[in-house]
Amino acid sequence: MIDLKNKQLILASKSPRRKELLAGLGVDFIIKTKDTDESFPDDMDPFEVAGYLSKKKGDAFAHELMHDEILLTADTVVILDGKILNKPKDAEEAVAMITALSGKTHHVVTGISLTHARGQSTQQDKVKVEFAELSSEEISYYVNNFSPLDKAGAYGIQEWIGYVAVSRIEGSFYTVMGFPVHLVYQALKKLIDGE
Ligand SMILES: Cc1cn([C@H]2C[C@H](O)[C@@H](COP(=O)(O)OP(=O)(O)OP(=O)(O)O)O2)c(=O)[nH]c1=O
């Protein structure tokens, strides 16, 4: 459905979920990765951080882009009580994060950026997620049997914990998973059609 018109789409992400979801859109792309600094200003509104970091990931590649290349970058943050929960550094922190999310409502924001020779566009999508109360046995089971360490907020909605804990979401499931496919589709179409 999206004709890239001889443009080369590059997904700059190490996330297997982003690769899988972009492939599902039916566009051809290649993957390039690089470690980028994911720091942000202390006084930044937490709800602006995902867009800011997706742009920053794009900026890290901007000087290397050829004129026919479009670079796609993304970032996901989990926000609980006005504070960002990053990726946990170990199992103990993962347990603490999920315990904090248990029985409460949080937000997940994913930002996406398209960077190309003529500029850059960034958008964000915000989702409200309600978690049921989880027992400490359930939390330990998840942390010991799945991979919370590469996920913002220490959970993957697409995994076991998503089945048992997520009682309600307002917004796109895919945004929580780290890739708002509907926004990517619209942004790519707009960029290609606008030329
Ligand atoms: C909340 C949530 C996050 N996640 C993932 C999505 C992201 O991969 C990760 C958040 O980390 P990010 O820093 O957004 O991305 P990343 O470092 O994994 O990948 P990149 O190379 O693109 O920078 O958490 C899920 O898979 N499911 C979920 O339910």
The ligand as an ORCA input file, in Angstrom:
! r2SCAN-3c Opt
* xyz 0 1
  C       5.586     -0.847     27.823
  C       6.205     -1.776     26.816
  C       7.459     -1.524     26.294
  N       8.020     -2.395     25.387
  C       9.345     -2.119     24.808
  C       9.306     -1.274     23.556
  C      10.733     -0.771     23.436
  O      11.492     -1.712     22.690
  C      11.207     -0.755     24.882
  C      11.460      0.665     25.295
  O      12.762      1.047     24.975
  P      13.175      2.172     23.909
  O      14.285      2.945     24.541
  O      11.974      2.894     23.395
  O      13.729      1.345     22.667
  P      14.911      0.313     22.574
  O      16.135      0.857     23.256
  O      14.394     -1.044     23.036
  O      15.128      0.223     21.025
  P      15.817      1.269     20.012
  O      17.013      0.549     19.475
  O      14.726      1.480     18.985
  O      16.160      2.536     20.764
  O      10.199     -1.361     25.657
  C       7.327     -3.540     24.973
  O       7.820     -4.331     24.169
  N       6.066     -3.780     25.462
  C       5.476     -2.961     26.374
  O       4.331     -3.223     26.780
*
